Amino acid sequence: MTKGTQSFGKRHTKSHTLCVRCGRRSFHNQKKTCAQCGYPAAKIRSFGWSVKGQRRKTTGTGRCAYLKTMSRRFKNGFREG
């Protein structure tokens, strides 16, 4: 038995599926935890040793649908109408 081409042909099961929270294919089927965001933990997974990883996931990388209007609302003292 070799550890090369013949072994790779036997790989047909998936250990990771799509994560509900981050959308990546990092949710481990048996562990039931996401390797990327740490779901179902309440806090998003991030470590200080991975500065680039924090940069990819931090505030400002998405649409910021809620935060977009925050500065204008703060300027008006959160008065509406």
Phi and psi restraints in degrees (range 20) as a CNS / XPLOR table:
assign (resid 1 and name C) (resid 2 and name N)
       (resid 2 and name CA) (resid 2 and name C) 1.0 -98.3 20.0 2
assign (resid 2 and name N) (resid 2 and name CA)
       (resid 2 and name C) (resid 3 and name N) 1.0 168.4 20.0 2
assign (resid 2 and name C) (resid 3 and name N)
       (resid 3 and name CA) (resid 3 and name C) 1.0 -107.3 20.0 2
assign (resid 3 and name N) (resid 3 and name CA)
       (resid 3 and name C) (resid 4 and name N) 1.0 18.1 20.0 2
assign (resid 3 and name C) (resid 4 and name N)
       (resid 4 and name CA) (resid 4 and name C) 1.0 -109.8 20.0 2
assign (resid 4 and name N) (resid 4 and name CA)
       (resid 4 and name C) (resid 5 and name N) 1.0 -117.7 20.0 2
assign (resid 4 and name C) (resid 5 and name N)
       (resid 5 and name CA) (resid 5 and name C) 1.0 -58.0 20.0 2
assign (resid 5 and name N) (resid 5 and name CA)
       (resid 5 and name C) (resid 6 and name N) 1.0 -42.9 20.0 2
assign (resid 5 and name C) (resid 6 and name N)
       (resid 6 and name CA) (resid 6 and name C) 1.0 -64.5 20.0 2
assign (resid 6 and name N) (resid 6 and name CA)
       (resid 6 and name C) (resid 7 and name N) 1.0 -37.2 20.0 2
assign (resid 6 and name C) (resid 7 and name N)
       (resid 7 and name CA) (resid 7 and name C) 1.0 -68.5 20.0 2
assign (resid 7 and name N) (resid 7 and name CA)
       (resid 7 and name C) (resid 8 and name N) 1.0 -35.4 20.0 2
assign (resid 7 and name C) (resid 8 and name N)
       (resid 8 and name CA) (resid 8 and name C) 1.0 -68.7 20.0 2
assign (resid 8 and name N) (resid 8 and name CA)
       (resid 8 and name C) (resid 9 and name N) 1.0 -25.2 20.0 2
assign (resid 8 and name C) (resid 9 and name N)
       (resid 9 and name CA) (resid 9 and name C) 1.0 -70.3 20.0 2
assign (resid 9 and name N) (resid 9 and name CA)
       (resid 9 and name C) (resid 10 and name N) 1.0 -19.7 20.0 2
assign (resid 9 and name C) (resid 10 and name N)
       (resid 10 and name CA) (resid 10 and name C) 1.0 -85.8 20.0 2
assign (resid 10 and name N) (resid 10 and name CA)
       (resid 10 and name C) (resid 11 and name N) 1.0 -4.7 20.0 2
assign (resid 10 and name C) (resid 11 and name N)
       (resid 11 and name CA) (resid 11 and name C) 1.0 -84.9 20.0 2
assign (resid 11 and name N) (resid 11 and name CA)
       (resid 11 and name C) (resid 12 and name N) 1.0 104.1 20.0 2
assign (resid 11 and name C) (resid 12 and name N)
       (resid 12 and name CA) (resid 12 and name C) 1.0 -139.9 20.0 2
assign (resid 12 and name N) (resid 12 and name CA)
       (resid 12 and name C) (resid 13 and name N) 1.0 10.2 20.0 2
assign (resid 12 and name C) (resid 13 and name N)
       (resid 13 and name CA) (resid 13 and name C) 1.0 -109.7 20.0 2
assign (resid 13 and name N) (resid 13 and name CA)
       (resid 13 and name C) (resid 14 and name N) 1.0 148.1 20.0 2
assign (resid 13 and name C) (resid 14 and name N)
       (resid 14 and name CA) (resid 14 and name C) 1.0 -105.6 20.0 2
assign (resid 14 and name N) (resid 14 and name CA)
       (resid 14 and name C) (resid 15 and name N) 1.0 124.5 20.0 2
assign (resid 14 and name C) (resid 15 and name N)
       (resid 15 and name CA) (resid 15 and name C) 1.0 -85.2 20.0 2
assign (resid 15 and name N) (resid 15 and name CA)
       (resid 15 and name C) (resid 16 and name N) 1.0 -26.9 20.0 2
assign (resid 15 and name C) (resid 16 and name N)
       (resid 16 and name CA) (resid 16 and name C) 1.0 -118.2 20.0 2
assign (resid 16 and name N) (resid 16 and name CA)
       (resid 16 and name C) (resid 17 and name N) 1.0 140.6 20.0 2
assign (resid 16 and name C) (resid 17 and name N)
       (resid 17 and name CA) (resid 17 and name C) 1.0 -124.6 20.0 2
assign (resid 17 and name N) (resid 17 and name CA)
       (resid 17 and name C) (resid 18 and name N) 1.0 -176.3 20.0 2
assign (resid 17 and name C) (resid 18 and name N)
       (resid 18 and name CA) (resid 18 and name C) 1.0 -69.1 20.0 2
assign (resid 18 and name N) (resid 18 and name CA)
       (resid 18 and name C) (resid 19 and name N) 1.0 139.1 20.0 2
assign (resid 18 and name C) (resid 19 and name N)
       (resid 19 and name CA) (resid 19 and name C) 1.0 -89.4 20.0 2
assign (resid 19 and name N) (resid 19 and name CA)
       (resid 19 and name C) (resid 20 and name N) 1.0 141.4 20.0 2
assign (resid 19 and name C) (resid 20 and name N)
       (resid 20 and name CA) (resid 20 and name C) 1.0 -70.5 20.0 2
assign (resid 20 and name N) (resid 20 and name CA)
       (resid 20 and name C) (resid 21 and name N) 1.0 -36.0 20.0 2
assign (resid 20 and name C) (resid 21 and name N)
       (resid 21 and name CA) (resid 21 and name C) 1.0 -83.7 20.0 2
assign (resid 21 and name N) (resid 21 and name CA)
       (resid 21 and name C) (resid 22 and name N) 1.0 -51.9 20.0 2
assign (resid 21 and name C) (resid 22 and name N)
       (resid 22 and name CA) (resid 22 and name C) 1.0 -97.3 20.0 2
assign (resid 22 and name N) (resid 22 and name CA)
       (resid 22 and name C) (resid 23 and name N) 1.0 -15.4 20.0 2
assign (resid 22 and name C) (resid 23 and name N)
       (resid 23 and name CA) (resid 23 and name C) 1.0 81.3 20.0 2
assign (resid 23 and name N) (resid 23 and name CA)
       (resid 23 and name C) (resid 24 and name N) 1.0 0.9 20.0 2
assign (resid 23 and name C) (resid 24 and name N)
       (resid 24 and name CA) (resid 24 and name C) 1.0 -89.8 20.0 2
assign (resid 24 and name N) (resid 24 and name CA)
       (resid 24 and name C) (resid 25 and name N) 1.0 162.9 20.0 2
assign (resid 24 and name C) (resid 25 and name N)
       (resid 25 and name CA) (resid 25 and name C) 1.0 -86.9 20.0 2
assign (resid 25 and name N) (resid 25 and name CA)
       (resid 25 and name C) (resid 26 and name N) 1.0 64.2 20.0 2
assign (resid 25 and name C) (resid 26 and name N)
       (resid 26 and name CA) (resid 26 and name C) 1.0 -128.6 20.0 2
assign (resid 26 and name N) (resid 26 and name CA)
       (resid 26 and name C) (resid 27 and name N) 1.0 4.9 20.0 2
assign (resid 26 and name C) (resid 27 and name N)
       (resid 27 and name CA) (resid 27 and name C) 1.0 -83.9 20.0 2
assign (resid 27 and name N) (resid 27 and name CA)
       (resid 27 and name C) (resid 28 and name N) 1.0 115.1 20.0 2
assign (resid 27 and name C) (resid 28 and name N)
       (resid 28 and name CA) (resid 28 and name C) 1.0 -77.0 20.0 2
assign (resid 28 and name N) (resid 28 and name CA)
       (resid 28 and name C) (resid 29 and name N) 1.0 127.1 20.0 2
assign (resid 28 and name C) (resid 29 and name N)
       (resid 29 and name CA) (resid 29 and name C) 1.0 -66.3 20.0 2
assign (resid 29 and name N) (resid 29 and name CA)
       (resid 29 and name C) (resid 30 and name N) 1.0 -42.4 20.0 2
assign (resid 29 and name C) (resid 30 and name N)
       (resid 30 and name CA) (resid 30 and name C) 1.0 -82.3 20.0 2
assign (resid 30 and name N) (resid 30 and name CA)
       (resid 30 and name C) (resid 31 and name N) 1.0 -41.1 20.0 2
assign (resid 30 and name C) (resid 31 and name N)
       (resid 31 and name CA) (resid 31 and name C) 1.0 -74.7 20.0 2
assign (resid 31 and name N) (resid 31 and name CA)
       (resid 31 and name C) (resid 32 and name N) 1.0 -25.5 20.0 2
assign (resid 31 and name C) (resid 32 and name N)
       (resid 32 and name CA) (resid 32 and name C) 1.0 60.4 20.0 2
assign (resid 32 and name N) (resid 32 and name CA)
       (resid 32 and name C) (resid 33 and name N) 1.0 35.5 20.0 2
assign (resid 32 and name C) (resid 33 and name N)
       (resid 33 and name CA) (resid 33 and name C) 1.0 -133.8 20.0 2
assign (resid 33 and name N) (resid 33 and name CA)
       (resid 33 and name C) (resid 34 and name N) 1.0 151.5 20.0 2
assign (resid 33 and name C) (resid 34 and name N)
       (resid 34 and name CA) (resid 34 and name C) 1.0 -90.2 20.0 2
assign (resid 34 and name N) (resid 34 and name CA)
       (resid 34 and name C) (resid 35 and name N) 1.0 130.9 20.0 2
assign (resid 34 and name C) (resid 35 and name N)
       (resid 35 and name CA) (resid 35 and name C) 1.0 -74.6 20.0 2
assign (resid 35 and name N) (resid 35 and name CA)
       (resid 35 and name C) (resid 36 and name N) 1.0 -21.4 20.0 2
assign (resid 35 and name C) (resid 36 and name N)
       (resid 36 and name CA) (resid 36 and name C) 1.0 -89.3 20.0 2
assign (resid 36 and name N) (resid 36 and name CA)
       (resid 36 and name C) (resid 37 and name N) 1.0 -55.2 20.0 2
assign (resid 36 and name C) (resid 37 and name N)
       (resid 37 and name CA) (resid 37 and name C) 1.0 -107.5 20.0 2
assign (resid 37 and name N) (resid 37 and name CA)
       (resid 37 and name C) (resid 38 and name N) 1.0 -10.0 20.0 2
assign (resid 37 and name C) (resid 38 and name N)
       (resid 38 and name CA) (resid 38 and name C) 1.0 85.8 20.0 2
assign (resid 38 and name N) (resid 38 and name CA)
       (resid 38 and name C) (resid 39 and name N) 1.0 5.9 20.0 2
assign (resid 38 and name C) (resid 39 and name N)
       (resid 39 and name CA) (resid 39 and name C) 1.0 -55.0 20.0 2
assign (resid 39 and name N) (resid 39 and name CA)
       (resid 39 and name C) (resid 40 and name N) 1.0 137.6 20.0 2
assign (resid 39 and name C) (resid 40 and name N)
       (resid 40 and name CA) (resid 40 and name C) 1.0 -92.6 20.0 2
assign (resid 40 and name N) (resid 40 and name CA)
       (resid 40 and name C) (resid 41 and name N) 1.0 19.2 20.0 2
assign (resid 40 and name C) (resid 41 and name N)
       (resid 41 and name CA) (resid 41 and name C) 1.0 -65.1 20.0 2
assign (resid 41 and name N) (resid 41 and name CA)
       (resid 41 and name C) (resid 42 and name N) 1.0 148.3 20.0 2
assign (resid 41 and name C) (resid 42 and name N)
       (resid 42 and name CA) (resid 42 and name C) 1.0 -67.0 20.0 2
assign (resid 42 and name N) (resid 42 and name CA)
       (resid 42 and name C) (resid 43 and name N) 1.0 -37.6 20.0 2
assign (resid 42 and name C) (resid 43 and name N)
       (resid 43 and name CA) (resid 43 and name C) 1.0 -92.5 20.0 2
assign (resid 43 and name N) (resid 43 and name CA)
       (resid 43 and name C) (resid 44 and name N) 1.0 144.1 20.0 2
assign (resid 43 and name C) (resid 44 and name N)
       (resid 44 and name CA) (resid 44 and name C) 1.0 -70.3 20.0 2
assign (resid 44 and name N) (resid 44 and name CA)
       (resid 44 and name C) (resid 45 and name N) 1.0 135.3 20.0 2
assign (resid 44 and name C) (resid 45 and name N)
       (resid 45 and name CA) (resid 45 and name C) 1.0 -70.7 20.0 2
assign (resid 45 and name N) (resid 45 and name CA)
       (resid 45 and name C) (resid 46 and name N) 1.0 122.4 20.0 2
assign (resid 45 and name C) (resid 46 and name N)
       (resid 46 and name CA) (resid 46 and name C) 1.0 -156.1 20.0 2
assign (resid 46 and name N) (resid 46 and name CA)
       (resid 46 and name C) (resid 47 and name N) 1.0 145.3 20.0 2
assign (resid 46 and name C) (resid 47 and name N)
       (resid 47 and name CA) (resid 47 and name C) 1.0 -130.4 20.0 2
assign (resid 47 and name N) (resid 47 and name CA)
       (resid 47 and name C) (resid 48 and name N) 1.0 149.5 20.0 2
assign (resid 47 and name C) (resid 48 and name N)
       (resid 48 and name CA) (resid 48 and name C) 1.0 -67.9 20.0 2
assign (resid 48 and name N) (resid 48 and name CA)
       (resid 48 and name C) (resid 49 and name N) 1.0 -25.7 20.0 2
assign (resid 48 and name C) (resid 49 and name N)
       (resid 49 and name CA) (resid 49 and name C) 1.0 -75.9 20.0 2
assign (resid 49 and name N) (resid 49 and name CA)
       (resid 49 and name C) (resid 50 and name N) 1.0 -9.5 20.0 2
assign (resid 49 and name C) (resid 50 and name N)
       (resid 50 and name CA) (resid 50 and name C) 1.0 -116.9 20.0 2
assign (resid 50 and name N) (resid 50 and name CA)
       (resid 50 and name C) (resid 51 and name N) 1.0 83.0 20.0 2
assign (resid 50 and name C) (resid 51 and name N)
       (resid 51 and name CA) (resid 51 and name C) 1.0 -68.5 20.0 2
assign (resid 51 and name N) (resid 51 and name CA)
       (resid 51 and name C) (resid 52 and name N) 1.0 -39.6 20.0 2
assign (resid 51 and name C) (resid 52 and name N)
       (resid 52 and name CA) (resid 52 and name C) 1.0 -66.6 20.0 2
assign (resid 52 and name N) (resid 52 and name CA)
       (resid 52 and name C) (resid 53 and name N) 1.0 -35.5 20.0 2
assign (resid 52 and name C) (resid 53 and name N)
       (resid 53 and name CA) (resid 53 and name C) 1.0 -65.6 20.0 2
assign (resid 53 and name N) (resid 53 and name CA)
       (resid 53 and name C) (resid 54 and name N) 1.0 -38.3 20.0 2
assign (resid 53 and name C) (resid 54 and name N)
       (resid 54 and name CA) (resid 54 and name C) 1.0 -66.5 20.0 2
assign (resid 54 and name N) (resid 54 and name CA)
       (resid 54 and name C) (resid 55 and name N) 1.0 -39.0 20.0 2
assign (resid 54 and name C) (resid 55 and name N)
       (resid 55 and name CA) (resid 55 and name C) 1.0 -64.4 20.0 2
assign (resid 55 and name N) (resid 55 and name CA)
       (resid 55 and name C) (resid 56 and name N) 1.0 -35.2 20.0 2
assign (resid 55 and name C) (resid 56 and name N)
       (resid 56 and name CA) (resid 56 and name C) 1.0 -70.2 20.0 2
assign (resid 56 and name N) (resid 56 and name CA)
       (resid 56 and name C) (resid 57 and name N) 1.0 -30.8 20.0 2
assign (resid 56 and name C) (resid 57 and name N)
       (resid 57 and name CA) (resid 57 and name C) 1.0 -105.7 20.0 2
assign (resid 57 and name N) (resid 57 and name CA)
       (resid 57 and name C) (resid 58 and name N) 1.0 -1.3 20.0 2
assign (resid 57 and name C) (resid 58 and name N)
       (resid 58 and name CA) (resid 58 and name C) 1.0 -76.3 20.0 2
assign (resid 58 and name N) (resid 58 and name CA)
       (resid 58 and name C) (resid 59 and name N) 1.0 175.1 20.0 2
assign (resid 58 and name C) (resid 59 and name N)
       (resid 59 and name CA) (resid 59 and name C) 1.0 -63.2 20.0 2
assign (resid 59 and name N) (resid 59 and name CA)
       (resid 59 and name C) (resid 60 and name N) 1.0 134.3 20.0 2
assign (resid 59 and name C) (resid 60 and name N)
       (resid 60 and name CA) (resid 60 and name C) 1.0 107.6 20.0 2
assign (resid 60 and name N) (resid 60 and name CA)
       (resid 60 and name C) (resid 61 and name N) 1.0 -9.7 20.0 2
assign (resid 60 and name C) (resid 61 and name N)
       (resid 61 and name CA) (resid 61 and name C) 1.0 -87.5 20.0 2
assign (resid 61 and name N) (resid 61 and name CA)
       (resid 61 and name C) (resid 62 and name N) 1.0 -15.4 20.0 2
assign (resid 61 and name C) (resid 62 and name N)
       (resid 62 and name CA) (resid 62 and name C) 1.0 -105.9 20.0 2
assign (resid 62 and name N) (resid 62 and name CA)
       (resid 62 and name C) (resid 63 and name N) 1.0 -153.1 20.0 2
assign (resid 62 and name C) (resid 63 and name N)
       (resid 63 and name CA) (resid 63 and name C) 1.0 -77.4 20.0 2
assign (resid 63 and name N) (resid 63 and name CA)
       (resid 63 and name C) (resid 64 and name N) 1.0 -28.4 20.0 2
assign (resid 63 and name C) (resid 64 and name N)
       (resid 64 and name CA) (resid 64 and name C) 1.0 56.4 20.0 2
assign (resid 64 and name N) (resid 64 and name CA)
       (resid 64 and name C) (resid 65 and name N) 1.0 45.0 20.0 2
assign (resid 64 and name C) (resid 65 and name N)
       (resid 65 and name CA) (resid 65 and name C) 1.0 -57.5 20.0 2
assign (resid 65 and name N) (resid 65 and name CA)
       (resid 65 and name C) (resid 66 and name N) 1.0 -38.0 20.0 2
assign (resid 65 and name C) (resid 66 and name N)
       (resid 66 and name CA) (resid 66 and name C) 1.0 -83.0 20.0 2
assign (resid 66 and name N) (resid 66 and name CA)
       (resid 66 and name C) (resid 67 and name N) 1.0 -44.2 20.0 2
assign (resid 66 and name C) (resid 67 and name N)
       (resid 67 and name CA) (resid 67 and name C) 1.0 -70.4 20.0 2
assign (resid 67 and name N) (resid 67 and name CA)
       (resid 67 and name C) (resid 68 and name N) 1.0 -19.2 20.0 2
assign (resid 67 and name C) (resid 68 and name N)
       (resid 68 and name CA) (resid 68 and name C) 1.0 -60.1 20.0 2
assign (resid 68 and name N) (resid 68 and name CA)
       (resid 68 and name C) (resid 69 and name N) 1.0 -39.3 20.0 2
assign (resid 68 and name C) (resid 69 and name N)
       (resid 69 and name CA) (resid 69 and name C) 1.0 -93.6 20.0 2
assign (resid 69 and name N) (resid 69 and name CA)
       (resid 69 and name C) (resid 70 and name N) 1.0 -1.8 20.0 2
assign (resid 69 and name C) (resid 70 and name N)
       (resid 70 and name CA) (resid 70 and name C) 1.0 -65.0 20.0 2
assign (resid 70 and name N) (resid 70 and name CA)
       (resid 70 and name C) (resid 71 and name N) 1.0 -42.2 20.0 2
assign (resid 70 and name C) (resid 71 and name N)
       (resid 71 and name CA) (resid 71 and name C) 1.0 -63.7 20.0 2
assign (resid 71 and name N) (resid 71 and name CA)
       (resid 71 and name C) (resid 72 and name N) 1.0 -39.8 20.0 2
assign (resid 71 and name C) (resid 72 and name N)
       (resid 72 and name CA) (resid 72 and name C) 1.0 -67.0 20.0 2
assign (resid 72 and name N) (resid 72 and name CA)
       (resid 72 and name C) (resid 73 and name N) 1.0 -41.9 20.0 2
assign (resid 72 and name C) (resid 73 and name N)
       (resid 73 and name CA) (resid 73 and name C) 1.0 -67.6 20.0 2
assign (resid 73 and name N) (resid 73 and name CA)
       (resid 73 and name C) (resid 74 and name N) 1.0 -35.5 20.0 2
assign (resid 73 and name C) (resid 74 and name N)
       (resid 74 and name CA) (resid 74 and name C) 1.0 -67.2 20.0 2
assign (resid 74 and name N) (resid 74 and name CA)
       (resid 74 and name C) (resid 75 and name N) 1.0 -38.0 20.0 2
assign (resid 74 and name C) (resid 75 and name N)
       (resid 75 and name CA) (resid 75 and name C) 1.0 -61.8 20.0 2
assign (resid 75 and name N) (resid 75 and name CA)
       (resid 75 and name C) (resid 76 and name N) 1.0 -33.5 20.0 2
assign (resid 75 and name C) (resid 76 and name N)
       (resid 76 and name CA) (resid 76 and name C) 1.0 -91.9 20.0 2
assign (resid 76 and name N) (resid 76 and name CA)
       (resid 76 and name C) (resid 77 and name N) 1.0 8.4 20.0 2
assign (resid 76 and name C) (resid 77 and name N)
       (resid 77 and name CA) (resid 77 and name C) 1.0 70.2 20.0 2
assign (resid 77 and name N) (resid 77 and name CA)
       (resid 77 and name C) (resid 78 and name N) 1.0 25.1 20.0 2
assign (resid 77 and name C) (resid 78 and name N)
       (resid 78 and name CA) (resid 78 and name C) 1.0 60.5 20.0 2
assign (resid 78 and name N) (resid 78 and name CA)
       (resid 78 and name C) (resid 79 and name N) 1.0 27.8 20.0 2
assign (resid 78 and name C) (resid 79 and name N)
       (resid 79 and name CA) (resid 79 and name C) 1.0 -86.4 20.0 2
assign (resid 79 and name N) (resid 79 and name CA)
       (resid 79 and name C) (resid 80 and name N) 1.0 136.4 20.0 2
assign (resid 79 and name C) (resid 80 and name N)
       (resid 80 and name CA) (resid 80 and name C) 1.0 -126.4 20.0 2
assign (resid 80 and name N) (resid 80 and name CA)
       (resid 80 and name C) (resid 81 and name N) 1.0 162.3 20.0 2
